[in-house]
């Protein structure tokens, strides 16, 4: 976690000022900056999203029989706008190559 914060600090300050990471005052000021707080919060959301996607992928791999049922359940809970986006994705050439079937009835 500390290495991740350090990377965000250096991305924010630039490589020329990476030495400031060793200065507690500079780091605290960086953390207190409201714009930086938003960037950090956004980065944390991305990490949480990635972790959730990985967990879902792992669960689906271990329980292939229930994966389709879970997807159907998720589709039923999606907002119409999200289902439309998914429908467009499924109708794309990539989805046609994968021969995705069985989801049209839910959408």
C-alpha positions in Angstrom: 0.0 0.0 0.0 2.8 2.4 0.9 4.5 1.7 -2.5 1.2 2.5 -4.2 0.9 5.8 -2.4 4.5 6.6 -3.3 3.8 5.9 -6.9 0.7 8.2 -6.8 2.8 10.9 -5.1 5.5 10.7 -7.8 2.9 10.8 -10.5 1.4 13.9 -9.0 4.7 15.7 -8.2 6.6 14.5 -11.2 9.9 12.5 -11.2 12.0 15.6 -10.6 10.4 16.1 -7.1 10.3 12.4 -6.1 12.8 13.2 -3.4 10.0 14.9 -1.5 8.5 11.5 -0.6 11.1 11.4 2.2 9.9 14.7 3.5 7.0 14.0 5.9 5.7 17.6 5.7 5.5 17.5 1.9 3.7 14.2 2.0 1.2 15.4 4.6 0.6 18.6 2.5 0.1 16.5 -0.6 -2.4 14.2 1.3 -4.3 17.2 2.7 -4.7 18.8 -0.7 -8.4 18.4 -1.7 -7.6 17.8 -5.4 -5.1 15.1 -4.4 -7.6 13.6 -2.1 -10.0 13.2 -5.0 -7.4 11.6 -7.1 -6.4 9.2 -4.3 -10.1 8.3 -3.8 -10.5 7.7 -7.5 -7.5 5.4 -7.5 -8.8 3.5 -4.5 -12.2 3.0 -6.3 -10.3 1.6 -9.3 -8.5 -0.8 -7.0 -11.7 -1.9 -5.3 -13.4 -2.4 -8.7 -10.5 -4.5 -10.0 -10.5 -6.6 -6.8 -14.3 -7.2 -7.1 -14.0 -8.1 -10.8 -11.2 -10.6 -10.0 -13.3 -12.1 -7.2 -16.3 -12.5 -9.4 -14.1 -14.1 -12.1 -12.6 -16.5 -9.6 -16.0 -17.5 -8.3 -17.4 -17.9 -11.8 -14.4 -20.1 -12.7 -15.0 -22.3 -9.7 -18.8 -22.6 -10.1 -19.3 -22.7 -13.9 -22.8 -24.2 -13.5 -24.0 -21.2 -11.6 -22.1 -18.5 -13.5 -24.8 -18.1 -16.2 -27.5 -17.9 -13.6 -25.5 -15.2 -11.8 -25.1 -13.3 -15.0 -28.8 -13.4 -15.7 -29.5 -12.2 -12.2 -27.1 -9.3 -12.7 -28.7 -8.4 -16.0 -32.1 -8.3 -14.3 -30.7 -5.7 -11.8 -29.0 -3.5 -14.4 -30.5 -0.2 -15.4 -31.9 -0.1 -18.9 -29.0 2.1 -20.1 -26.5 -0.4 -18.9 -28.4 -3.3 -20.6 -28.4 -1.3 -23.8 -24.6 -0.8 -23.6 -24.2 -4.5 -23.0 -26.5 -5.4 -25.8 -24.4 -3.2 -28.2 -21.3 -5.0 -26.9 -22.8 -8.4 -27.4 -23.9 -7.5 -31.0 -20.4 -6.4 -31.9 -18.2 -8.6 -34.0 -16.3 -9.8 -31.0 -19.4 -11.1 -29.4 -20.5 -12.7 -32.7 -17.2 -14.5 -32.8 -17.8 -15.9 -29.3 -21.3 -16.9 -30.3 -22.9 -15.5 -27.2 -26.3 -17.0 -26.9 -29.0 -17.3 -24.2 -28.8 -13.8 -22.8 -31.1 -12.1 -25.3 -34.3 -13.3 -23.5 -33.2 -11.5 -20.3 -32.3 -8.3 -22.0 
